[in-house]
Amino acid sequence: MTQAEIKLCSLLLQEHFGEIVEKVGIHLIKTGSQPLRLIVSDTGTPLQQVKKALCVLIQHNFVTYHLHKRGFVEYEAHPSLVLRFLRYPRYIYNAKTLYGDIGELLVEEVLQNGNMQMSCVVKKVSDRLTETMEGKGKRRRSSDDDTEPQAKRKKQNQEDGECSPDDGVYWEVNFERFHQHFRDQAIVSAVASKLDQTSSEIVRTMLRMSEVTTSSNAQYTQPLSSNEIFRALPSGYNISKQVLDQYLTLLADDPMEFVCKTGDSGGGMFAINLHKALASLARATLESVVQERFGSRSARIFRLLLRKRHLEQKQVEDFAMIPAKEAKDMLYTLLSQNLVSLQELPKTPDHAPSRTFYLYTVKTLPTAYMLLQKCYKTIANLIERRQFETKENKRLLEKSQRIEAIIASMQATGAEEQQLQEIEEMITAPERQQLEDLRRNVNKLDASENQVDETMFILESYIATTHSKA
């Protein structure tokens, strides 16, 4: 774990669970596996508070425990799961897109609680939906009126020693399936921007057909025949089998190499090269970062080195069509930022500079890892800035919340419009403007956090698939 990752984990744990859980969690992240007595002594935290903190961390799967061979229990933290806190809004939104409001609420409840029994999840989601319907003025169904007696009967059964049908069976969110969906979306979007909508729909169909049979860390999807792909295409795409074959050939011949041909049976067998696709997305991410930070000419040099692999300075100047002085300055800037590497190839054993080739190159994997660390630092800065903005306006936020609570209470008792307006006027115009500025700033910080996390996801996926390939 790098310092940037540890700091980000610390901020996330403190923001969501408080200082004690953060102290215990970060201690385990830094030290590795430890028994309870050492955690208590090293953190200087009372035993009962450490136990409660561990319960919270275990409930959310951030910490696991195992029995040591000497007979005592050791606890171990998993920081990669802590960092997934950043992606929780994306998981929830994705569930809403795929399965509607009920899917959104189910995933949200499980994420908030770490793991839950199905009966508890269904009960909570049902209650939330009922509250929403009552807020919109809809009458409850007659079956809902029996909820309270059922709850009383269930409680009585538990007191009598009877267990619920799913007692001891807990459910948690399958993050890998969400990540697989995010990856597929990124690949389809890249094909759509590079080629056209029909090509992207063909790739989407291939990914959808392979999503269950292909593991999340696989290098390729399962091979599919042209006939299978044709039958699985959405009904809205009225293209002939001949046109589909032409598109598949085009995709297989494209320099992106997202699609590869694996055989000739069944009209041709095709698969998606997931490693090549993620590598291409990672390179595009690196190119965009260079362009944003150092301009289009530096991005041209960086792109050239990605494609040509190794070039001397004179070759860079010629291929990029940039004057020698500018090319030299840009190469030095990229070199100083570790975005470009310099490789020496001596002609003679003495390594004399006059008899040595100096080749510039881009090492994609180390560069992606370096950029990932910068993403961790960036998100930590965004969180700290959001906390600062909130702390600076704490008094005003508390006043606004109190007034909103009063208005909600008065509306529930049927207060008149004039009375509600008088309460609303307790917040002055400058205070309203200050609140609006705060909301706008916090929304910008949240949006920036989500954008950085999308970059993180691409880089993490590329690094993971490269390691699994090795």
Stockholm file with secondary structure:
# STOCKHOLM 1.0

chainA/1-470         MTQAEIKLCSLLLQEHFGEIVEKVGIHLIKTGSQPLRLIVSDTGTPLQQVKKALCVLIQHNFVTYHLHKRGFVEYEAHPSLVLRFLRYPRYIYNAKTLYGDIGELLVEEVLQNGNMQMSCVVKKVSDRLTETMEGKGKRRRSSDDDTEPQAKRKKQNQEDGECSPDDGVYWEVNFERFHQHFRDQAIVSAVASKLDQTSSEIVRTMLRMSEVTTSSNAQYTQPLSSNEIFRALPSGYNISKQVLDQYLTLLADDPMEFVCKTGDSGGGMFAINLHKALASLARATLESVVQERFGSRSARIFRLLLRKRHLEQKQVEDFAMIPAKEAKDMLYTLLSQNLVSLQELPKTPDHAPSRTFYLYTVKTLPTAYMLLQKCYKTIANLIERRQFETKENKRLLEKSQRIEAIIASMQATGAEEQQLQEIEEMITAPERQQLEDLRRNVNKLDASENQVDETMFILESYIATTHSKA
#=GR chainA/1-470 SS CCHHHHHHHHHHHHHHHCHHHHHHHHHHHHHCSEEHHHHHHHHTCCHHHHHHHHHHHHHTTSEEEEECTTSCEEEEECHHHHHGGGGHHHHHHHHHHHHHHHHHHHHHHHHHHSSBCHHHHHHHHHHHHHHHHHHTTCCCCGGGGGHHHHHHHHHHHHHTTCCCTTTTCCBCCCHHHHHHHHHHHHHHHHHHHHSCHHHHHHHHHHHHHHTTTSCTTCSBCCCEEHHHHHHHSCTTCCCCHHHHHHHHHHHHHSTTCCEEEEESGGGCEEEEBHHHHHHHHHHHHHHHHHHHHHCHHHHHHHHHHHHHSCBCHHHHHHHHTCCHHHHHHHHHHHHHTTSSEEEEEESSTTCCGGGEEEEEECCHHHHHHHHHHHHHHHHHHHHHHHHHHHHHTHHHHHHHHHHHHHHHHHHHTTCCHHHHHHHHTTSCHHHHHHHHHHHHHHHHHHHHHHHHHHHHHHHHHHHHHHHHHC
#=GC SS_cons         CCHHHHHHHHHHHHHHHCHHHHHHHHHHHHHCSEEHHHHHHHHTCCHHHHHHHHHHHHHTTSEEEEECTTSCEEEEECHHHHHGGGGHHHHHHHHHHHHHHHHHHHHHHHHHHSSBCHHHHHHHHHHHHHHHHHHTTCCCCGGGGGHHHHHHHHHHHHHTTCCCTTTTCCBCCCHHHHHHHHHHHHHHHHHHHHSCHHHHHHHHHHHHHHTTTSCTTCSBCCCEEHHHHHHHSCTTCCCCHHHHHHHHHHHHHSTTCCEEEEESGGGCEEEEBHHHHHHHHHHHHHHHHHHHHHCHHHHHHHHHHHHHSCBCHHHHHHHHTCCHHHHHHHHHHHHHTTSSEEEEEESSTTCCGGGEEEEEECCHHHHHHHHHHHHHHHHHHHHHHHHHHHHHTHHHHHHHHHHHHHHHHHHHTTCCHHHHHHHHTTSCHHHHHHHHHHHHHHHHHHHHHHHHHHHHHHHHHHHHHHHHHC
//
